Amino acid sequence: MPLLVVKRDGSRQPFDRAKVVGGVRIAAKDRPVTDADLEALAGEVEEELRMRGPVVDAERIGIEVLERLRRLDQVAAVRFASVYKGFDDPAEFAREVTELSKRTR
């Protein structure tokens, strides 16, 4: 069954697992994360999304990726969050690191 993604502008497109892997690969550059880790993360995200139904918001994809990436590599998670959440200033980085620290305690 196809999985459709509703983008922020309201348009719809088919879910593309390769886009998830590509985005996480950029965030995990030079980090101790393997291609197998990235593929597994994308597979988990896709499985979770499919359980939610045939249509999913792009925002939900970002949330699911970020949750899993936090467990895989915290630095990569902050990098991903900076793009996904659109950080504009260093204080937003600090808030994300603080939030990450709370979750890992």
VOFIDO-647219 format. One record per atom (N, C-alpha, C): residue in one letter; residue number from 1; atom name; x, y, z. Coordinates in pm, 1 decimal. Atoms other than C-alpha are relative to their C-alpha. Example, Ala and Ser with C-alpha at 12.3 -4.5 7.8 and 13.67 -1.06 7.14 Angstrom:
code: A pos: 1 site: N u: 89.0 v: -119.0 w: 0.0 .
code: A pos: 1 site: CA u: 1230.0 v: -450.0 w: 780.0 .
code: A pos: 1 site: C u: 90.0 v: 120.0 w: 0.0 .
code: S pos: 2 site: N u: -82.0 v: -119.0 w: -6.0 .
code: S pos: 2 site: CA u: 1367.0 v: -106.0 w: 714.0 .
code: S pos: 2 site: C u: -77.0 v: 109.0 w: 73.0 .
This chain:
code: M pos: 1 site: N u: 84.7 v: -117.7 w: 0.0 .
code: M pos: 1 site: CA u: 0.0 v: 0.0 w: 0.0 .
code: M pos: 1 site: C u: 89.4 v: 124.3 w: 0.0 .
code: P pos: 2 site: N u: -82.9 v: -120.5 w: 4.5 .
code: P pos: 2 site: CA u: 146.4 v: 337.4 w: -94.8 .
code: P pos: 2 site: C u: -22.1 v: 87.5 w: 123.5 .
code: L pos: 3 site: N u: 2.9 v: -91.0 w: -113.6 .
code: L pos: 3 site: CA u: 228.1 v: 584.7 w: 178.8 .
code: L pos: 3 site: C u: 17.9 v: 140.7 w: -56.6 .
code: L pos: 4 site: N u: -5.9 v: -136.5 w: 50.0 .
code: L pos: 4 site: CA u: 155.9 v: 949.7 w: 99.3 .
code: L pos: 4 site: C u: 42.9 v: 96.1 w: 109.2 .
code: V pos: 5 site: N u: -50.4 v: -101.5 w: -91.0 .
code: V pos: 5 site: CA u: 332.8 v: 1242.0 w: 260.5 .
code: V pos: 5 site: C u: -66.0 v: 132.7 w: -34.7 .
code: V pos: 6 site: N u: 56.4 v: -133.3 w: 17.8 .
code: V pos: 6 site: CA u: 153.3 v: 1573.5 w: 308.7 .
code: V pos: 6 site: C u: 108.2 v: 99.2 w: 40.1 .
code: K pos: 7 site: N u: -106.9 v: -97.0 w: -22.8 .
code: K pos: 7 site: CA u: 415.2 v: 1845.3 w: 273.1 .
code: K pos: 7 site: C u: -56.9 v: 123.4 w: 70.4 .
code: R pos: 8 site: N u: 43.6 v: -121.1 w: -71.1 .
code: R pos: 8 site: CA u: 403.0 v: 2175.9 w: 461.3 .
code: R pos: 8 site: C u: -85.9 v: 91.2 w: -86.8 .
code: D pos: 9 site: N u: 79.2 v: -84.4 w: 89.8 .
code: D pos: 9 site: CA u: 260.9 v: 2349.8 w: 153.4 .
code: D pos: 9 site: C u: -132.8 v: -64.2 w: -39.4 .
code: G pos: 10 site: N u: 125.4 v: 68.5 w: 27.7 .
code: G pos: 10 site: CA u: -25.3 v: 2096.9 w: 141.6 .
code: G pos: 10 site: C u: 7.5 v: -99.4 w: -114.5 .
code: S pos: 11 site: N u: -13.8 v: 95.3 w: 110.2 .
code: S pos: 11 site: CA u: 102.4 v: 1905.9 w: -159.2 .
code: S pos: 11 site: C u: 25.9 v: -139.9 w: 55.4 .
code: R pos: 12 site: N u: -19.1 v: 139.3 w: -39.9 .
code: R pos: 12 site: CA u: 123.1 v: 1527.8 w: -148.0 .
code: R pos: 12 site: C u: 96.0 v: -67.0 w: -96.0 .
code: Q pos: 13 site: N u: -91.0 v: 77.4 w: 83.3 .
code: Q pos: 13 site: CA u: 390.0 v: 1294.6 w: -270.0 .
code: Q pos: 13 site: C u: 23.3 v: -134.7 w: 66.8 .
code: P pos: 14 site: N u: -26.0 v: 131.5 w: -59.3 .
code: P pos: 14 site: CA u: 480.8 v: 929.3 w: -220.8 .
code: P pos: 14 site: C u: 116.8 v: 6.2 w: 97.6 .
code: F pos: 15 site: N u: -109.3 v: 10.4 w: -95.5 .
code: F pos: 15 site: CA u: 698.7 v: 846.6 w: 77.9 .
code: F pos: 15 site: C u: 121.8 v: -55.1 w: -72.1 .
code: D pos: 16 site: N u: -125.1 v: 42.7 w: 63.3 .
code: D pos: 16 site: CA u: 1060.0 v: 808.6 w: -30.4 .
code: D pos: 16 site: C u: 101.3 v: -29.7 w: 110.0 .
code: R pos: 17 site: N u: -92.2 v: 43.2 w: -105.5 .
code: R pos: 17 site: CA u: 1272.7 v: 608.3 w: 210.0 .
code: R pos: 17 site: C u: 141.3 v: 52.2 w: -24.7 .
code: A pos: 18 site: N u: -134.0 v: -49.2 w: 33.9 .
code: A pos: 18 site: CA u: 1586.2 v: 720.6 w: 25.1 .
code: A pos: 18 site: C u: 20.0 v: 143.5 w: 47.7 .
code: K pos: 19 site: N u: -11.3 v: -137.3 w: -51.2 .
code: K pos: 19 site: CA u: 1512.1 v: 1081.3 w: 126.8 .
code: K pos: 19 site: C u: 28.8 v: -0.3 w: 149.1 .
code: V pos: 20 site: N u: -25.8 v: 11.3 w: -143.8 .
code: V pos: 20 site: CA u: 1505.6 v: 978.5 w: 491.5 .
code: V pos: 20 site: C u: 146.3 v: -36.7 w: 21.4 .
code: V pos: 21 site: N u: -139.5 v: 43.8 w: -13.7 .
code: V pos: 21 site: CA u: 1837.3 v: 795.5 w: 455.1 .
code: V pos: 21 site: C u: 94.6 v: 113.7 w: -36.8 .
code: G pos: 22 site: N u: -85.6 v: -110.3 w: 44.0 .
code: G pos: 22 site: CA u: 1988.5 v: 1090.3 w: 266.5 .
code: G pos: 22 site: C u: 8.8 v: 111.9 w: 102.2 .
code: G pos: 23 site: N u: 0.9 v: -106.5 w: -100.5 .
code: G pos: 23 site: CA u: 1884.4 v: 1345.7 w: 526.7 .
code: G pos: 23 site: C u: 75.6 v: -38.7 w: 125.5 .
code: V pos: 24 site: N u: -69.8 v: 46.4 w: -119.7 .
code: V pos: 24 site: CA u: 2012.1 v: 1137.9 w: 813.7 .
code: V pos: 24 site: C u: 149.1 v: -18.1 w: -29.8 .
code: R pos: 25 site: N u: -141.7 v: 16.3 w: 37.7 .
code: R pos: 25 site: CA u: 2334.7 v: 1061.3 w: 625.6 .
code: R pos: 25 site: C u: 74.4 v: 134.1 w: 9.6 .
code: I pos: 26 site: N u: -61.6 v: -133.1 w: -8.4 .
code: I pos: 26 site: CA u: 2407.3 v: 1434.4 w: 601.3 .
code: I pos: 26 site: C u: 22.4 v: 37.4 w: 146.8 .
code: A pos: 27 site: N u: -12.1 v: -33.2 w: -142.1 .
code: A pos: 27 site: CA u: 2341.1 v: 1482.2 w: 973.9 .
code: A pos: 27 site: C u: 106.0 v: -85.1 w: 68.7 .
code: A pos: 28 site: N u: -92.3 v: 93.4 w: -64.3 .
code: A pos: 28 site: CA u: 2560.1 v: 1182.2 w: 1058.0 .
code: A pos: 28 site: C u: 138.9 v: -0.7 w: -64.5 .
code: K pos: 29 site: N u: -130.4 v: -4.2 w: 65.8 .
code: K pos: 29 site: CA u: 2854.8 v: 1280.2 w: 839.4 .
code: K pos: 29 site: C u: 112.6 v: 9.6 w: 103.8 .
code: D pos: 30 site: N u: -116.5 v: 5.6 w: -89.0 .
code: D pos: 30 site: CA u: 3184.8 v: 1201.0 w: 1013.4 .
code: D pos: 30 site: C u: -33.9 v: -44.3 w: 142.4 .
code: R pos: 31 site: N u: 39.5 v: 56.6 w: -129.4 .
code: R pos: 31 site: CA u: 2997.8 v: 1034.8 w: 1301.4 .
code: R pos: 31 site: C u: 10.5 v: -152.3 w: -10.1 .
code: P pos: 32 site: N u: -12.2 v: 146.4 w: 3.0 .
code: P pos: 32 site: CA u: 3029.9 v: 667.3 w: 1401.2 .
code: P pos: 32 site: C u: -134.1 v: -69.0 w: -26.7 .
code: V pos: 33 site: N u: 128.9 v: 55.4 w: 39.9 .
code: V pos: 33 site: CA u: 2710.6 v: 570.7 w: 1218.3 .
code: V pos: 33 site: C u: 20.6 v: -69.5 w: -134.6 .
code: T pos: 34 site: N u: -19.9 v: 77.2 w: 122.8 .
code: T pos: 34 site: CA u: 2707.7 v: 300.0 w: 951.4 .
code: T pos: 34 site: C u: -119.1 v: 14.0 w: -94.6 .
code: D pos: 35 site: N u: 110.1 v: 1.9 w: 96.2 .
code: D pos: 35 site: CA u: 2500.8 v: 272.2 w: 636.3 .
code: D pos: 35 site: C u: -110.9 v: -93.9 w: 47.2 .
code: A pos: 36 site: N u: 99.8 v: 93.5 w: -54.2 .
code: A pos: 36 site: CA u: 2329.2 v: -24.2 w: 800.2 .
code: A pos: 36 site: C u: -83.9 v: 67.0 w: 109.0 .
code: D pos: 37 site: N u: 73.7 v: -75.5 w: -102.5 .
code: D pos: 37 site: CA u: 2235.8 v: 200.2 w: 1094.1 .
code: D pos: 37 site: C u: -102.8 v: 92.5 w: -64.4 .
code: L pos: 38 site: N u: 89.0 v: -94.2 w: 68.1 .
code: L pos: 38 site: CA u: 2086.3 v: 454.8 w: 855.6 .
code: L pos: 38 site: C u: -118.2 v: -72.6 w: -63.9 .
code: E pos: 39 site: N u: 107.0 v: 78.1 w: 63.1 .
code: E pos: 39 site: CA u: 1889.8 v: 191.6 w: 664.7 .
code: E pos: 39 site: C u: -97.5 v: -53.8 w: 104.7 .
code: A pos: 40 site: N u: 86.4 v: 50.6 w: -106.8 .
code: A pos: 40 site: CA u: 1759.3 v: 41.6 w: 988.5 .
code: A pos: 40 site: C u: -88.3 v: 111.1 w: 55.4 .
code: L pos: 41 site: N u: 76.2 v: -114.0 w: -49.8 .
code: L pos: 41 site: CA u: 1651.4 v: 383.7 w: 1114.6 .
code: L pos: 41 site: C u: -113.2 v: 32.8 w: -97.5 .
code: A pos: 42 site: N u: 102.0 v: -31.8 w: 101.0 .
code: A pos: 42 site: CA u: 1467.4 v: 456.7 w: 788.0 .
code: A pos: 42 site: C u: -108.3 v: -107.2 w: -3.8 .
code: G pos: 43 site: N u: 97.8 v: 108.5 w: -1.3 .
code: G pos: 43 site: CA u: 1301.8 v: 114.6 w: 800.8 .
code: G pos: 43 site: C u: -93.6 v: 9.3 w: 119.2 .
code: E pos: 44 site: N u: 82.7 v: -16.4 w: -120.1 .
code: E pos: 44 site: CA u: 1180.5 v: 172.9 w: 1155.8 .
code: E pos: 44 site: C u: -98.7 v: 114.8 w: -17.6 .
code: V pos: 45 site: N u: 87.1 v: -116.4 w: 22.6 .
code: V pos: 45 site: CA u: 1043.1 v: 514.1 w: 1060.0 .
code: V pos: 45 site: C u: -112.0 v: -37.9 w: -96.2 .
code: E pos: 46 site: N u: 102.4 v: 37.7 w: 98.0 .
code: E pos: 46 site: CA u: 863.8 v: 374.3 w: 755.3 .
code: E pos: 46 site: C u: -103.1 v: -94.3 w: 61.5 .
code: E pos: 47 site: N u: 91.6 v: 94.3 w: -64.7 .
code: E pos: 47 site: CA u: 714.2 v: 90.2 w: 959.0 .
code: E pos: 47 site: C u: -95.9 v: 73.0 w: 93.6 .
code: E pos: 48 site: N u: 84.8 v: -77.6 w: -91.7 .
code: E pos: 48 site: CA u: 586.8 v: 332.8 w: 1224.7 .
code: E pos: 48 site: C u: -102.4 v: 82.6 w: -76.8 .
code: L pos: 49 site: N u: 90.2 v: -82.7 w: 78.7 .
code: L pos: 49 site: CA u: 436.2 v: 560.5 w: 961.8 .
code: L pos: 49 site: C u: -110.8 v: -83.3 w: -63.4 .
code: R pos: 50 site: N u: 99.7 v: 87.2 w: 62.7 .
code: R pos: 50 site: CA u: 259.2 v: 273.8 w: 784.2 .
code: R pos: 50 site: C u: -104.2 v: -46.5 w: 101.7 .
code: M pos: 51 site: N u: 96.6 v: 39.7 w: -103.6 .
code: M pos: 51 site: CA u: 99.2 v: 169.2 w: 1113.2 .
code: M pos: 51 site: C u: -98.1 v: 112.8 w: 30.0 .
code: R pos: 52 site: N u: 86.4 v: -115.5 w: -26.5 .
code: R pos: 52 site: CA u: -45.2 v: 520.7 w: 1142.0 .
code: R pos: 52 site: C u: -103.4 v: 21.8 w: -110.9 .
code: G pos: 53 site: N u: 96.0 v: -14.9 w: 108.8 .
code: G pos: 53 site: CA u: -222.8 v: 499.0 w: 806.5 .
code: G pos: 53 site: C u: 67.1 v: 35.8 w: -130.2 .
code: P pos: 54 site: N u: -57.8 v: -21.0 w: 133.4 .
code: P pos: 54 site: CA u: -176.1 v: 568.2 w: 436.5 .
code: P pos: 54 site: C u: 44.7 v: 143.4 w: -29.2 .
code: V pos: 55 site: N u: -37.3 v: -139.7 w: 21.2 .
code: V pos: 55 site: CA u: -129.4 v: 945.3 w: 473.9 .
code: V pos: 55 site: C u: 64.8 v: 52.0 w: 127.8 .
code: V pos: 56 site: N u: -74.1 v: -49.4 w: -115.7 .
code: V pos: 56 site: CA u: 124.8 v: 1114.1 w: 701.4 .
code: V pos: 56 site: C u: 53.4 v: 139.2 w: -29.7 .
code: D pos: 57 site: N u: -57.0 v: -133.9 w: 15.0 .
code: D pos: 57 site: CA u: 238.1 v: 1472.8 w: 758.0 .
code: D pos: 57 site: C u: 152.0 v: -8.9 w: -0.8 .
code: A pos: 58 site: N u: -146.3 v: -5.8 w: 4.6 .
code: A pos: 58 site: CA u: 598.4 v: 1557.4 w: 676.3 .
code: A pos: 58 site: C u: 56.0 v: 26.3 w: 139.5 .
code: E pos: 59 site: N u: -45.4 v: -29.8 w: -135.8 .
code: E pos: 59 site: CA u: 628.7 v: 1690.7 w: 1030.4 .
code: E pos: 59 site: C u: 12.7 v: -127.5 w: 82.8 .
code: R pos: 60 site: N u: -4.4 v: 127.2 w: -73.8 .
code: R pos: 60 site: CA u: 552.4 v: 1344.0 w: 1171.7 .
code: R pos: 60 site: C u: 124.7 v: -79.0 w: -39.0 .
code: I pos: 61 site: N u: -120.8 v: 70.2 w: 44.4 .
code: I pos: 61 site: CA u: 835.5 v: 1200.7 w: 962.0 .
code: I pos: 61 site: C u: 120.6 v: 56.7 w: 73.9 .
code: G pos: 62 site: N u: -110.8 v: -63.4 w: -69.4 .
code: G pos: 62 site: CA u: 1077.2 v: 1452.9 w: 1110.6 .
code: G pos: 62 site: C u: 6.7 v: -38.0 w: 146.0 .
code: I pos: 63 site: N u: 5.7 v: 37.7 w: -141.4 .
code: I pos: 63 site: CA u: 964.0 v: 1371.3 w: 1463.2 .
code: I pos: 63 site: C u: 47.6 v: -143.5 w: 18.8 .
code: E pos: 64 site: N u: -38.9 v: 140.6 w: -11.1 .
code: E pos: 64 site: CA u: 1002.1 v: 996.6 w: 1409.3 .
code: E pos: 64 site: C u: 149.6 v: -17.7 w: -25.4 .
code: V pos: 65 site: N u: -143.5 v: 8.5 w: 29.3 .
code: V pos: 65 site: CA u: 1347.8 v: 1040.5 w: 1254.0 .
code: V pos: 65 site: C u: 79.8 v: 52.6 w: 118.4 .
code: L pos: 66 site: N u: -74.8 v: -62.1 w: -109.2 .
code: L pos: 66 site: CA u: 1464.9 v: 1269.8 w: 1532.0 .
code: L pos: 66 site: C u: 1.3 v: -87.1 w: 125.5 .
code: E pos: 67 site: N u: 5.6 v: 87.3 w: -117.8 .
code: E pos: 67 site: CA u: 1347.3 v: 1035.2 w: 1807.7 .
code: E pos: 67 site: C u: 99.3 v: -115.4 w: -12.5 .
code: R pos: 68 site: N u: -89.6 v: 113.7 w: 19.4 .
code: R pos: 68 site: CA u: 1541.6 v: 745.1 w: 1659.6 .
code: R pos: 68 site: C u: 145.4 v: 43.4 w: -10.8 .
code: L pos: 69 site: N u: -136.4 v: -49.3 w: 15.9 .
code: L pos: 69 site: CA u: 1845.0 v: 950.5 w: 1571.3 .
code: L pos: 69 site: C u: 60.0 v: 39.0 w: 134.8 .
code: R pos: 70 site: N u: -48.8 v: -33.1 w: -134.7 .
code: R pos: 70 site: CA u: 1872.4 v: 1071.3 w: 1931.1 .
code: R pos: 70 site: C u: 58.1 v: -122.8 w: 68.7 .
code: R pos: 71 site: N u: -50.6 v: 123.7 w: -61.2 .
code: R pos: 71 site: CA u: 1918.7 v: 708.6 w: 2037.9 .
code: R pos: 71 site: C u: 126.1 v: -50.6 w: -71.4 .
code: L pos: 72 site: N u: -111.5 v: 49.4 w: 80.4 .
code: L pos: 72 site: CA u: 2166.6 v: 637.6 w: 1758.2 .
code: L pos: 72 site: C u: 126.4 v: 83.8 w: 18.1 .
code: D pos: 73 site: N u: -115.9 v: -88.8 w: -12.9 .
code: D pos: 73 site: CA u: 2395.3 v: 943.1 w: 1778.4 .
code: D pos: 73 site: C u: -50.4 v: 139.9 w: 35.6 .
code: Q pos: 74 site: N u: 52.2 v: -126.5 w: -49.5 .
code: Q pos: 74 site: CA u: 2328.2 v: 1256.3 w: 1980.2 .
code: Q pos: 74 site: C u: 48.4 v: 120.5 w: -79.5 .
code: V pos: 75 site: N u: -51.2 v: -112.2 w: 80.2 .
code: V pos: 75 site: CA u: 2551.3 v: 1485.7 w: 1774.2 .
code: V pos: 75 site: C u: -74.9 v: 6.8 w: -133.3 .
code: A pos: 76 site: N u: 75.1 v: 3.0 w: 125.5 .
code: A pos: 76 site: CA u: 2382.6 v: 1376.0 w: 1452.9 .
code: A pos: 76 site: C u: -143.9 v: 47.5 w: 21.9 .
code: A pos: 77 site: N u: 136.3 v: -43.5 w: -30.5 .
code: A pos: 77 site: CA u: 2046.5 v: 1433.5 w: 1621.2 .
code: A pos: 77 site: C u: -8.9 v: 151.4 w: 9.4 .
code: V pos: 78 site: N u: 0.4 v: -146.4 w: -10.0 .
code: V pos: 78 site: CA u: 2134.7 v: 1794.6 w: 1704.0 .
code: V pos: 78 site: C u: 15.7 v: 61.3 w: -139.3 .
code: R pos: 79 site: N u: -16.6 v: -49.3 w: 137.6 .
code: R pos: 79 site: CA u: 2253.3 v: 1847.0 w: 1346.8 .
code: R pos: 79 site: C u: -130.7 v: -11.7 w: -76.9 .
code: F pos: 80 site: N u: 127.2 v: 21.0 w: 70.3 .
code: F pos: 80 site: CA u: 1930.7 v: 1699.5 w: 1209.4 .
code: F pos: 80 site: C u: -104.4 v: 98.8 w: 50.1 .
code: A pos: 81 site: N u: 98.5 v: -91.4 w: -59.0 .
code: A pos: 81 site: CA u: 1719.8 v: 1905.4 w: 1449.3 .
code: A pos: 81 site: C u: 22.0 v: 143.1 w: -47.2 .
code: S pos: 82 site: N u: -27.8 v: -137.3 w: 41.3 .
code: S pos: 82 site: CA u: 1895.5 v: 2225.0 w: 1343.3 .
code: S pos: 82 site: C u: -60.1 v: 31.0 w: -136.2 .
code: V pos: 83 site: N u: 60.0 v: -19.8 w: 132.9 .
code: V pos: 83 site: CA u: 1773.9 v: 2177.2 w: 986.6 .
code: V pos: 83 site: C u: -150.4 v: -21.2 w: 7.3 .
code: Y pos: 84 site: N u: 141.9 v: 34.3 w: -7.7 .
code: Y pos: 84 site: CA u: 1440.1 v: 2010.8 w: 1062.4 .
code: Y pos: 84 site: C u: -81.1 v: 107.8 w: 71.9 .
code: K pos: 85 site: N u: 71.4 v: -101.7 w: -77.1 .
code: K pos: 85 site: CA u: 1342.0 v: 2269.9 w: 1321.9 .
code: K pos: 85 site: C u: 34.6 v: 142.2 w: -43.2 .
code: G pos: 86 site: N u: -33.7 v: -131.5 w: 53.4 .
code: G pos: 86 site: CA u: 1505.1 v: 2558.8 w: 1135.9 .
code: G pos: 86 site: C u: 58.6 v: 95.0 w: 101.6 .
code: F pos: 87 site: N u: -62.4 v: -86.3 w: -99.7 .
code: F pos: 87 site: CA u: 1727.1 v: 2694.8 w: 1411.3 .
code: F pos: 87 site: C u: 50.3 v: 128.7 w: -65.1 .
code: D pos: 88 site: N u: -44.1 v: -130.6 w: 48.9 .
code: D pos: 88 site: CA u: 1796.7 v: 3065.7 w: 1365.4 .
code: D pos: 88 site: C u: 112.0 v: 60.6 w: 82.7 .
code: D pos: 89 site: N u: -104.3 v: -58.2 w: -84.4 .
code: D pos: 89 site: CA u: 2030.7 v: 3135.8 w: 1655.4 .
code: D pos: 89 site: C u: 58.6 v: -105.7 w: 93.2 .
code: P pos: 90 site: N u: -67.1 v: 96.8 w: -87.0 .
code: P pos: 90 site: CA u: 2271.4 v: 2960.4 w: 1893.5 .
code: P pos: 90 site: C u: -82.6 v: -42.2 w: 122.0 .
code: A pos: 91 site: N u: 82.6 v: 35.2 w: -115.8 .
code: A pos: 91 site: CA u: 2018.7 v: 2968.6 w: 2178.4 .
code: A pos: 91 site: C u: -88.5 v: -120.5 w: -31.0 .
code: E pos: 92 site: N u: 82.2 v: 115.8 w: 37.4 .
code: E pos: 92 site: CA u: 1804.9 v: 2719.8 w: 1986.4 .
code: E pos: 92 site: C u: 81.1 v: -128.8 w: 4.1 .
code: F pos: 93 site: N u: -88.3 v: 115.8 w: -13.1 .
code: F pos: 93 site: CA u: 2102.0 v: 2484.0 w: 1965.2 .
code: F pos: 93 site: C u: 12.1 v: -38.9 w: 146.5 .
code: A pos: 94 site: N u: -16.6 v: 25.5 w: -143.1 .
code: A pos: 94 site: CA u: 2150.5 v: 2519.1 w: 2339.1 .
code: A pos: 94 site: C u: -124.4 v: -66.4 w: 57.6 .
code: R pos: 95 site: N u: 124.6 v: 60.8 w: -48.6 .
code: R pos: 95 site: CA u: 1783.6 v: 2437.0 w: 2404.9 .
code: R pos: 95 site: C u: -9.5 v: -146.0 w: -43.7 .
code: E pos: 96 site: N u: 6.1 v: 137.4 w: 50.4 .
code: E pos: 96 site: CA u: 1806.7 v: 2126.8 w: 2186.8 .
code: E pos: 96 site: C u: 97.1 v: -90.5 w: 75.4 .
code: V pos: 97 site: N u: -98.0 v: 78.5 w: -75.7 .
code: V pos: 97 site: CA u: 2121.0 v: 2007.2 w: 2364.2 .
code: V pos: 97 site: C u: -51.0 v: -23.5 w: 141.8 .
code: T pos: 98 site: N u: 57.4 v: 15.3 w: -133.7 .
code: T pos: 98 site: CA u: 1953.5 v: 2068.3 w: 2701.0 .
code: T pos: 98 site: C u: -109.6 v: -105.2 w: -1.5 .
code: E pos: 99 site: N u: 108.3 v: 98.3 w: 12.7 .
code: E pos: 99 site: CA u: 1648.6 v: 1870.4 w: 2588.8 .
code: E pos: 99 site: C u: 56.7 v: -139.4 w: -20.2 .
code: L pos: 100 site: N u: -65.0 v: 128.9 w: 24.4 .
code: L pos: 100 site: CA u: 1870.2 v: 1591.0 w: 2461.9 .
code: L pos: 100 site: C u: 61.6 v: -54.3 w: 128.7 .
code: S pos: 101 site: N u: -61.2 v: 40.8 w: -126.2 .
code: S pos: 101 site: CA u: 2056.2 v: 1581.7 w: 2792.0 .
code: S pos: 101 site: C u: -103.7 v: -51.3 w: 98.4 .
code: K pos: 102 site: N u: 107.7 v: 43.6 w: -89.3 .
code: K pos: 102 site: CA u: 1729.3 v: 1550.2 w: 2985.9 .
code: K pos: 102 site: C u: -49.0 v: -138.3 w: -39.3 .
code: R pos: 103 site: N u: 52.0 v: 128.2 w: 47.8 .
code: R pos: 103 site: CA u: 1615.5 v: 1258.9 w: 2770.1 .
code: R pos: 103 site: C u: 96.4 v: -115.3 w: 22.9 .
code: T pos: 104 site: N u: -97.7 v: 108.0 w: -13.1 .
code: T pos: 104 site: CA u: 1937.7 v: 1064.5 w: 2810.3 .
code: T pos: 104 site: C u: 35.1 v: -30.4 w: 146.1 .
code: R pos: 105 site: N u: -26.8 v: 27.2 w: -142.3 .
code: R pos: 105 site: CA u: 1949.2 v: 1082.5 w: 3189.6 .
code: R pos: 105 site: C u: -81.3 v: -114.5 w: 50.3 .
